[in-house]
């Protein structure tokens, strides 16, 4: 095993004797060769024993050149594991090291690793990989790559800390040190093993966080113990590989040891605060935070070092599949005066049978095979207001869709299906967009302008000359208190709005049509009737008579947004990366 050196020998022997699996031993020896972790479990165990045997033979005949000679060996004494392994001062009891092969053989026969609880043993085998892939296949998702995530029991962090303290003490005897961050993380090692197997079985690549397809050159390299810290320059044109939308996750649990981290709540109570969305206060992050805070001597008083060997393996509680959200945007026209934008439900009672949101989303949900959706739009109209002209921009977030790839022709077909399903609405420019594009739809709301057409009634008779002056009014400033009709859902405030232009069209003595170009967010109905004086000035006060609105249409939404006919894709200015340096840890091979 070429990645291990003479200084690793006492660590290998120590961990084997205490019931640690070969892959965890490699982690504590800071071995960063991914191929070594992927080797069969039995082969790794055999190699470790051979490594110990060969080094012992060499040691019997050759004196190694070492700055700090190894400590005197003490023959292994079989003692019962547990809290009794601590002396009266709470310090680690000495773990004797055997110098024969038999000791390693006897102690390595422990079936379940006392550090990873079997995660790097049973769950790295082909049978478990096939089980995961069967779950993925049966879920019927569409994907071209995947992200693999693992949820580990929080007590694994406690056990790893105990093993680290044990190894740290042994290395101290050799005049060496081992920082906690130098250990290869359990999740990282597990993914090194499982990624190639899943990729081969699923036939698609696994997404990583590495920089792909870049001609990079290390600028600076610092040696820090057992790994190099390398600074790499990334050109401005370079982009990090995009993370896959599809995620496969495995949730592990180990009921036998789930109470092992509870002592931390007494030692560090401020790290464990109840949360509404958490079933237990003992989350992985809370445990890690407590382990960083607790003193080593206090830890050793409450937890055995080395950790005891469990009777049972971890269990895979759940294998989950999830696709990231897909966003569809477009513009809609509403031709009905009896259709709300979103479901109209008051006190649990539905007032109208449908809505714009539902008429559009029901077809998208079916085609994308999504679990749910979130609808948003650039503004909204009242139930009795039509939206004409170029339509109102909207976007729908489709949550956990099974299908994510659509051609331009398929999107046109989906648009036609929506339009054929109802005469109350029509959509256009239906397209797939990015999350960033959705955010831009809401930017600068107050700077947008909108054009309306209002049919107005007056109590007193009017002539064409009586309304002609409205055409000459430009940039009319309004003070609008929150309308009474929306006061139950909007805060009370005075909003300043602008009527840019008006053009009147006389109909008869009591009716005329008014075309308005206004600042977005202007309450048009209140501008007409005044809302009991809450909007000043208003059409009633300008004409010196009572006025009311009979019909209102949105004729134009003057926004250049996500659905303006140009597809928004990844690679916009928000997605570009500037030049810069990143650093990565390189474990010794």
N, C-alpha and C positions, 0 to 999 in steps of 0.2 A: 504494500500500500504506500506508494511513493509520496502521497500528500502528507503523511505523518512523519514526524522527525523524532529524534531521541527524546527531546523535551516533552513530547506528547505521551511517552510510554507510561509514566506513573498515572497520568490522567485516564488513559485508556484502561489500565489495570484497575484503578479506583472505581471508575464508573461501571465497569463490567461486574465487579464484585458486589456493587450495591444494587444491581438489577436494572441498569440502564441499557436501552436498546442500541445497536450499532449506529443507527442514523443519528440519534441524539448525541452519541459520543463524538461523531464527526462534527456536529454543530458546536459542541463545547471545545473542540480542538480548532475551531475557526476554519474548517475546510470549506472552501468555496467552489469546489469542482462539482458541478451539477451531475455529471455522469456517474460519479461515485455514489451519490444518493440513489440513483436509479437502478443500481445493481441489485440483484435478488437478495433478499434478506439473509438467506442461509449462506450465500457467498460472502456477504459482508462480515458475518459472524466468523466464518472460517478465516477470512483475511486478517481480521483483528487478532485472532488467536495466533495465526502464523507470524504476524508482526511482533507480538509479545515474545513468542518463542525465538524468532530470529535475533531480536535485539538482546534477549537474555544470553544466547550463545555467543554473540559478539562481545557482550559485556564480560563474559567469563575469560576471554582471551585478549581483548583489546581495551586499552584505557582511552576513553573519549576525551578529546580536548574540550574542556568546558570552562567558562569563566567562573560559573558558580556550580560546584560539584553537587550532585544529588544528595539528598539527606539519607541518613542511615535507615535501611529497611527494617521493618518490624514484621514478624510473621503474623499472618491473619489469624485473629481470634474470633471464633464464632460467637457473636453476641446478639441478643434479641434487639430488633430495631424498635424505635419509638422514642418517646420523650426521655427515656433513661439514657439516651446517647449523649445527653448534655451533662456537663459537670455542674457543680454548685453555683458557679459564676455565670451560667448561661452560655458558656463557650462551647465550640464544637469539640466533641470527643474525638480522639485520634482514630482514623480508620486505617487499620494495618493493611499493608500491601503484601500479597503473596508473591513469591518469585517462581512459582511453578505453574504448569499448564492446568493442573487439576483444579486449582482455585477458580480460574477463569471459567473452566468448563462447568463447574458446579453452580456458580453464581449466575452464569449467563443463561442457565436453563429456565430462569424466571420467564413466564410466558408474556406477562404484561409489563411494559416499560414503566418504571416508577416516575418518569418525567413527562412523557407525552401521553401516557395512559393508553397506548396502542394506536394512536393516530398515525404514526410513522411505521406501523407494523401491518396490521390487518387491513387497514383502509388504503393501503398503497397497492394492494394486490389486484390482479386482473378481474376477479369476480366482482369486487366492489365497483370498479370502473365500468364494467358492463351494466351493473345495476343503475348507475347514474345515467349512462347513455340510453338505457331503456326508458327511463323516466323522461329524458329530453325528447326522445323520438315520439313517445306516446302523447306528449303535450302538443305536438304538431305546430311548432314555431318555425318561422322563416328567418334564417340567419346565415351570414357568410363568415362570421367569426364569433368568438365568445369570450366572455370574462368569467373566470372562475373565482368564487369567493368562499371563504370558510369562516364559520362562527364557532369559536372554541370555548369550552367551559372556562369560566374565570379562574377556577382553582389551578389550572395549568400554569398560570403566571406565578402562583405561590410555589408550586413544586419546582418550577424552573429557577426561581430565586433561591430556594433551598439547595438545589444542585449546584448553582453558581457559587454560593458561599463555600460549599464543600470543595469545589475545584479551586476556588480562589485561595483557600487555605493551603492546599497541596502545592500550588504553584509558588506560593510565598516561600515555601521551604526551599525551592530551587532558585530563589532570588528573582522570580518572574512575577508579572502581574497579568490579570485578565479583567478588563472592563466589561461591564454587563452588556454594553452596546456592541462589543466585539463578537458576541455569540451569534451564530446564524439563527435568525428567527424561525420558529417552528412553522409558521404559515409559509414563509419563503421556501423552506426546505420541502414542505409538503407540495407546494405548487411546482417546484422543480421536478418532482417525481410524477405528479399526476397530469400536468399539462400535456406532455408528449403522448401519454396513453389516451387521454380524452380526444386530443386532436386526431390521432390515428383512427380511433373508433368512430368519431363523428364526421371525419373527412373535411374539417375546416380548421384554420389556425386559431390558436389561443392568443388573445390580446395581452400584451405586456406594457410596461411603462417605459420600455427602452426606446431610445431614439433610433428610428429606422431609416435606412437608405441615406445615411449622411456620411460625407467624407470629413470626419472630424479628426482633429489632431490634439493630443494632450498638451496643455500649456505648462502645467506645473504638477509635480508628483511628490507627495509627502508620504513617508513611511511612518505608520503608527502601529507599532506592535506587530499584529498579524494581518494587517490589511493596508493597502495603499489608498490614499485619498487623492484622486485624480481630477484635476480641473480641465474641463473640455470646453472649447469655444464653439458656439453654435452660430453659423452664419445667419444673416437676417432673412434670407430666403428659405431657410430650413423650417420645417414644421414637425412638431411632435406627432407621432402616430395617433390617429383618432381612436378613442376608446370605443369598443364595440357596444352596440345597444343591447345585445343579448347577454344575460347573466345567468350562470348556473351556480347555485349556492348550496352548500351542505352545512347543516346545523348539527353540531356534535353536543352530546351531554354525557355526564358520568355521575349518575345518581349516588353511587357508593361514596364519592368523595365531595359531594356538593357543599358540605358544611365546613370544609377545610379552610375556607377564607373568612369564616365568620369572626374569628378572633381579631381581624383587622378593624371591625366596626367598633370594638372596644378600645383598641390602640389609637385609631384615627377616626373618631366619630364624624368629624367635619367632612370626610371624603364620601360618606354614604348618606345622601339626602334623598328622601322619597320623591318620585316624579310620577305625574299622572299617567303617562304612557309606558311606564316600566312596571313589570310584574314583580321585580325584585330589585332591592337597592344594590345588590352585589353584581353590578355590571362589570364587564372586563375593564373598561376605562377607570371605573371607580377603584377597582382592585389595584390596577397599575399605579394609580395616583397614590394610594395608601402605601404600596410597597416602596415607592420613591421617598415617602415621608418617614416611614418607620425606621428606627435605629436598628442596626444589625443585632445588637445584643438583645433587644426586645423581641425581635423576630425569632431568634434562636430559643428564647424562653417558651415560646408558644408553638413552635413547629419543629418536627424532627428533621435533622440533617445527618445523613441523607434521608430523603422522603421514603416512606414505607412503600412496599410493593403492593399494588391493588390486586384484588381477586378477579375482577372483571374488566373487560375492555370497555372503551367508550362505545356509545351507541349513536348511530346516525339518526337523529330524531326526525329529520325532514330533509328532503331533496327538493329544492325549489327552482323553478324556471321563471324568468321575467324578462320581457323586452322593454327597453326604454321607450318613453313616450314618443309618438310621432305627431307632427303638427301639420294640419291642413288649413290653408287660408283661401279666402276668396272674397267676393262681394255679393250681397244679396239685395234683391228688390222685394218689397212687400206691397201687395196690391189690395189687401183686405183691410177694412176699417173695423174688423172684429177679431184681430189676431195679435196677441202680445208677443214681445220678443222672446221672453222666457216664460215658463209655466206660471200661470196666475193662480196662486193658491193662498187663500186667506183663512186663518184659523183652522187649517187642515182640510178645508173644503175647496175643491177645484172649481174655478169660475168659468173657464173656457176649456174646450176639449183639446186644443192643441196650441202650439207656439212655433215661432220661427226656428228656435233652437231645436225643437224636437223634429220638425219636418226635415231639417238638414241632417241632424246627427243620426237618426235612425238608420239611414242608408250607409253612412260612414262606419258606424259600429258594426253593421252586418258584413261589409266588405273587408274591413281591416281585422275583424274578429277580435275586437278590443273588449276589455272588461268594463270600462266606463269612459266617460269623457268630461271635459271642462270647456265650456263655451265662453268666449269673450268677443267683444266688438268695440269699434271706435265710436263710442256714444250709443244712445238708444232712443227709440221713438215710442210714443204712447201707443196704447192698444188701438186707438181710432185714427192714427196717423199713418199715411202711406209713405213708403220710401221709393222714390222714382229715380230717374236720371241714371248716373253711373253706379248707383247702389252704395250700400254701407259696408266698409271693410269688416270682416269677421275672421276669427280663427278658432279652431277646435283642437284641443289637446286630446289625443286618443291614448288612453292608459293601458299599458300591457297588451299591445296588439300582437296577434299571432302572425298576421301578414303585414309586411312593411315595404315591399318593393312593388311599385306601380309605374308603368310606362306613361308617357304623355297621352297616348291614345286611350289607355285605361282610365286615366283621370278625366278625360273628356267624356268617356262613356258613363262614368260615375256621375258627372255633372248633369248629363242628359237624363239619367235615371231619376235624379232628384227633381229636375224641372218637369218631368212627365208625371210625377206622382201627385202634384198639386197645382191648382191655378191661383193659389194664394201667394206663392213666392216663386222666385226664379234666382238662380245663382249663376255667377260667371267667374272666369279666371281662377277656377278651382285648381289648386296646386299644393305640392308638398313643400314646406319651408322649414327653416331652422328655428330653434328656440329664440335666438338673438333677434331674428326678424319679427317675432311676435312682440318682443319688448319694444321694438321701434314703433309698432302700431300705436302704442299709448303715449309716445313722446310728444311733447309740445301741444297738448290738447287745446290750451287756450289760444294758441296762435293760429289754429285752423279756422277756416271760414266755411259757412254752409249757406245754401240758398233754399228759401222756402217759398211756398205759395199758400196764402191764407184767404179763405172766403169769409168776409166780415159783414156783420149785420149792425145797423144803427137804429136807435129808437126814433130819431127825428129824420125827416126826409132830407136827402142830400142831392146836390147837383154835381155835375162833373167838375165844375169850378171849385167846389168846396173841398175836394180832395187833391186837386192838382198840385198844391204847395208841397205835398208829401214827396213828390219826385225831386224836389230841389234840396231836400235835407240830406246832408252827408255827415258821416261819422258822429251820429247821435249817441251821446253817452247816457247809459241807464244805470240807476241804482235799483237792484232787485233783491228784496228780502226773500228768504226762502219761501216758496209758494206754500199756501195752506195745504194743498193737495199732496205735497210730498214731505210735509213737516214731520210726519211720523217716522220717516226713514232718513231724513237729512238734517244736519245740524242747523240751528238758527244762525243766519249770517246775512250780511248785505254784500252782494256780489256786483261788481262793476262790469258791465258788458257794453258792447258797441254795436249799433246798427250802422253798417257801412253805407248802404244805399237802399232806397225804396222806390218802387214803381207801381203806381195805382192803375187799375183797370175798372172803369165804371160799368155797372151792370144795370141797376135800377135805383129808385129813390131810397131804398133801404139796404141795398147790397152792393158791394164792390170787392174786387179781388186785389190783393196786395202782394207783390213779389218783393222779397227781402233778401239781402245779402248781409249776414250777421257773423259776429264772432261766435265760435263754437261754445256751447254751454248756455246760450241765451234762452230764456223761457219765453217762447213766442206767444203762447196762449195768454200769459200774464201781461205781456207787452200790449196785447190788444185790449183786454178788458180791465187791466189795472190791478186785479186781485185785491179789491177793497183798498186801493191806495198803496199797496206794498211795492208796486213797480212804478217808478217815476222817472221821466214822463211816460205816458202810454198813449195809444191811439185815441182812447176816449177823451183824455185831457187835451190832446192836440186838436181834436175836432170839436171840443166843448160839447160833447153829448155822450150818451151811453153807447158803448160798442161791445160787441161780443163776437167770438169766433165760431163759425159753423163747421168748417173743414180746414184741415192743414195737411200739406204734403211737403216732404223733404224732396227737393228737386235736384240737388247736387251736393255731394260731399267732396269738397275741394282738398282732398288729401292725396299725396303720393305715397301710398303705403305698401304693405306686403303683397297686395293683390292688384297691382297696377299693370299687370300683364307681363312683368319680367320675373322670372323665377329666381327666388333667392336661394342660394346654395352655400354650403360651407366654403370658406375661403374669402369671406368678406373682410373688411378692414378690422372687424372685431376679432377675427380668428387668426390674424397674422401675428407671427412672433418676431420680436425685435432681436437684434444681435445681443448676445450675452454669454455669460459663463455659467455652467452648472458643474457640480461636483458629484462624483459617484464613488461608492466604496467598492474596492476590488479586493476580495479575499484572496489569499494566496492559493494558487491552483493545486 
